[in-house]
Amino acid sequence: MPFRRRIARPGSALLVLVLTGCAAAVETTRVEDAATAGTKYAQAVQGLLDESSNLLVDANSEKLLQGLALAGAGTIDQLQEQDQALRANLTEVRLLGRQLDLLAAYFTALKNLATSDAPSAFASQIESTASSL
């Protein structure tokens, strides 16, 4: 009798693992959908960052042209100060872009994990192990 109990416990554990693997397969669709949405979000925000950079440059150019028209040639210090402000803004946009690249890489990895056949292969191995006991 004690021998049967020892066999029943590992068999029960294997059954739980198999059932958990099946439940996980249902969740992978939701994870894949979230990963796809995250990838689309990252692409949309990248477009927004690109447009923001263009608008920053355009606004800076317009300000320079207005300054030249009103006061003639601005001082070198004024031009350098304005240029420095533009560079700082563009650096911020670039840093946001890097963070966005990391976010996109995360969602790509998440999608790859969700679409991997490793969980089902693991469940198959557990099933064959459980049936051989």
Summary of the structure (lengths in Angstrom):
residues: 133
radius of gyration: 29.1
end to end distance: 16.9
largest distance: 101.7
contacts: 329
relative contact order: 0.16
helix: 93%
strand: 0%
